[in-house]
């Protein structure tokens, strides 16, 4: 059973910190235009339709449908976010996104489905500004439980409208995907299906505190994008820096009852969104109860992949089946469809029957500080390696494959560690693939970078307490409920979760594990990459290997 918490939180009781909002006019908001009807690009658009919530608050939405179908009862695709339904439609802010200009029309909400595309195919599109954002009434709270209750109310309102056929599907990327898990837990009677495209399920473990280390860069970007309101908004950055453990505040940011989700689900994620969506989306697929669910995992850039023609065709097949009750190729889909990567934008696809893969063979690769290698057998002799925990100095261990080998799944890095000066230590782990010459091969990372690692992992040593109910041989699950501090020089075992990936190694290629005390991959420019600058590190970290200090990496091997 997936870990659960009460379904409702008083935001003030859980310690949510607020800040002054930015006037929506500063975000080029045109203001409310209640029920304004426009006819543009073959669509009838009704602006700022007031949708009443159960507590009397009014949420405002734009509704799009094909002008030729205005008298028909149609299925609805719904997006739900605080980004602004009037907001930017281009990816100029993220030049590495790979989304060509003109791919998305001016009618789409950021990271949402394009009304111009979908209305032509017989769907109504509803873009809603979530509670407290822009012109919608109420208080803006980021990923609050309130967003699920409001989403429920909007779905049921849609189903009561004369233009609705009574079926609603959720769509969208990132924030617009995260809210789908939250809404679907409540099982609104007229929610017919969900398509969470790159959306995490546990803000604390998946993004804001990976391994217990507070994130300090992308949180600012989220604060910026969720700041426009007539009332105070949540201070996302300060709230997360203040709430260090898995307390009521952080529980309120999780999908706490994934098994309650029963609707059909088409879940898409990429292998390179470590520290954001990859981990949570995979857990979402694993734990939901839906009898009809599909998982697709690629090695590409998420925005580009979402809007490309082949992906739109699969989205349409999914919605056609569950919103129009028409036959489609979904009936022939494998439950799981994954890309096994060779490097950036190179790999091959394979059908699977489940996730995680049942036929996985776990193999231990033992760290040996004396040789800087990963070995098949535990070294008999004790050895250690140290590095300055406040710089990019690091410890590296390499394993060269003697035959073609596929690693698909999560990895568990067990380390015996100590620190010379502090009572805690932050560990940053990076995995890379090396070619036969020892050169690093690149992978997609964080939606827009072409030079990323194979995989990443993080851990603050004081958060090392495992939850045995959810810890697997290759995937540790931390409780994050208390701090277990160290004494300088004390050697303790810790387990670092290396977020799931899928990579093929040919004979002579190598896997390199890098361990250090600062971010092993980040980016100083604009973009959804991560930093973790509020470190507890001081002095040197020491990695102990061999004999009683059996530091090892659990690798998930998929045999041919």
ROGU-101769 format. One record per residue (C-alpha): x, y, z. Coordinates in steps of 0.1 Angstrom, whole numbers, plus 5000, padded with zeros to 4 digits. Example, Ala and Ser with C-alpha at 12.3 -4.5 7.8 and 13.67 -1.06 7.14 Angstrom:
% residues 2
512349555078
513749895071
END
This chain:
% residues 560
500050005000
501350344991
502150575021
499150785029
498351105049
495051285056
493551435024
493151785038
495552045053
494952395066
497852575047
498552795077
498452505102
501252325082
503452625082
503052755046
504953095043
503353365022
504653665004
503353974986
502153884951
502954064918
500154254902
498854044873
499054354850
502854324853
502553984836
500754134806
497454004819
494554164799
492154154828
488853974832
486653964801
483753764814
482053554787
483553744759
482953544727
485553554699
485753374666
489353314657
491153054635
487952854630
487252834667
484652984690
486453104721
484553214753
486853414776
486853414814
483953184821
483353184859
483352834873
482052824909
483952614935
482252434964
483252724988
481952994965
485253104950
485153164913
487753024890
488053164855
488552954823
488753004786
486752754765
487652664729
485652464704
485452434666
482952694652
481452414630
480652204661
479152464684
475852274686
477451934694
478051754726
481851704728
484451554750
486751804769
490451834774
491252034805
494452204816
494952344851
497852564863
498852904877
500952994847
498353214830
496053104801
497053424783
500753354789
503753294766
503253044738
506853014726
509952844739
512253134734
513053134771
514552794767
516652794735
517752434740
514252294742
514252174707
510652304700
510652484666
509052824663
505452784652
504952444668
502452574693
499752824685
499053144704
495952984720
497852724741
498652764778
502252714787
503052334786
499452264777
497652104748
497152334718
493452424713
493952484676
495052124671
492451964693
489352154684
489852044648
489651694660
486351724678
487351824713
486552114736
489552254753
489252434787
492252624800
491852724836
493752974858
493952794891
492752944924
494353274933
496353304900
495753604877
492053684877
490853374896
489653434931
491153294963
494753244975
497453094953
499152794969
501652594949
500552224945
498252254975
495651984982
493152264973
494152234937
492751884936
489351974951
489052264927
490052044898
487251804908
484752084909
485752214874
485451864859
481951814873
480952164861
482152074826
480051764826
476951964834
477352204804
475052164774
478152134751
479751844770
479351474763
480051414800
483651294795
486651494806
490351414801
493351584817
496351694798
499651884800
503251874810
505151924843
502952134867
499952044845
500851684849
501551694886
498051824893
496551524873
497751284900
496251494927
492851534910
492651174899
493051054935
489651204943
488051014914
485651284900
482651094885
483151244851
486951224849
487450964821
491250954817
494551124825
497751184805
500451304830
503351394807
506451434828
504851504862
506351404896
504151264925
506251364956
507551724956
509851664985
511551344973
511351414936
512351774934
512552014964
514751784987
516251494967
517951274993
517051535019
519151815003
517252134997
517152254961
518052624956
517752714919
514652584902
512552674933
513253044925
512052984889
508852824903
508353124926
508753364896
506153174875
503553144903
503753504916
500853684898
497753724920
495453984936
496253834970
499353704987
500953394972
502953104987
506753174991
507752844976
511452894981
511353005017
508752745027
510952465013
514152595029
512252615063
510652275062
513652045061
511951715070
508851525057
506451715079
502851805073
503852085049
505751855027
503151585030
500651835016
502751854984
502551474977
500151254958
499351074991
497050804978
498150694944
496350354947
493050544948
493550634911
491450404889
490950594856
492850494825
496250664824
498850714797
502050814815
505050954797
508451044811
512051084800
515150924815
516951264818
514651454842
516551354873
515851574903
512451664888
509951434871
511551094863
511350934897
507851044906
506250964872
507650604874
506350564909
502950704897
502750424871
503850164896
501350244924
498150354907
495350094906
494150174870
493549854851
494150034819
497550214822
500450264799
503950384805
506250534778
509850634787
512050804762
515550954761
514551284743
513651634754
510251654770
508651964754
509851864720
508651514725
505251624737
504451844707
506051624680
503651474654
504051104665
503351194701
500251394692
499051094673
499450864703
497751124725
494851134701
494550754700
494350754738
491751034741
489750894712
489250564730
488350704764
486651034756
484850934724
484450564729
485850504695
488250214685
491950314683
495450154683
495550184721
494149834723
497449714706
499749914729
502149724751
501749814788
505349954788
507350104760
510850214767
513850354749
517150194757
519750464752
523150454736
523850824740
522151154732
519251094708
520550744700
518950424711
516350164704
512750104716
511349784732
507949664744
507649544780
504849404801
505549584834
507649834854
509949764871
511049484848
510549144865
513448974847
515949224861
519149054874
520849254901
524649254902
526849404928
529749614917
532149684946
534050014950
537749974954
539550294965
542950144959
542450104922
539550354916
537550074901
534249894904
534849524908
532749204906
534149074939
534449254972
538149364977
539749185006
541849485017
540649805033
541250135015
539850485014
539750794992
538951145003
538051474987
537451834997
533651855003
533352224994
534852204959
534451994927
537251764939
535751414938
536251034940
535750824908
535250454902
535050284868
533749954856
534549834820
532149584805
533549264790
530349204769
527349394758
525249484789
521949674794
521249854827
517549944831
516050054864
517050224896
520450174912
521450164949
524850304959
525850184993
528750385007
530650375040
531450745046
532850975072
533651345074
536551525091
534851835105
531051835102
528251645119
526651585085
527551555048
525851615015
526751354988
526251414951
526551124927
526951124890
526950824866
528450854831
529050624802
532550614787
533350494752
536350264745
538750554745
537450674779
535650974765
532351064782
529251014761
526451274765
522751224773
519651454774
519251634808
516551854822
514651894790
517052124772
520652014777
522551784753
525551714775
524051554806
525051254827
523650904825
522050934859
522251124892
521751064929
521751274961
521851214998
522251415030
523751165054
521551265084
518551155063
519950805058
517150625077
515350385054
511750295052
511849915049
508249905035
509350075003
513050005000
513949754973
517249584966
518049844939
516050144953
516350284988
513450485001
514150735029
511750835057
513151195060
511451215094
514351285117
518051375115
520751115124
523851335129
527451205128
530451265149
533551385130
535451075119
532550835125
532050585097
528450515088
526750325059
524450525037
522350435007
522050674977
519150634953
520350664917
517250764898
516150504872
517650504837
518150274808
521450244790
523249994767
527049934771
528949764743
532049554750
534849784761
532650074772
532650174808
530450304836
531950574857
530650674892
531651014905
531051114941
531551464954
530251734978
528951984953
526451954924
527751704899
525651854871
523952194869
523652504847
524052864855
521852994828
518053004825
516452664825
515052394847
518252254861
518952214898
521352354924
521852264961
523852554975
522652545012
525252275020
526152125054
529552025041
532852115059
536351965055
536851645037
534651345029
536150995031
534850695012
535850365028
535950045007
536949685010
536449405036
534049515063
533349845044
531449685016
530749994995
528849884963
526649974935
523549754927
523249744889
519949634872
521049404844
518549304817
519848994799
519148944762
END
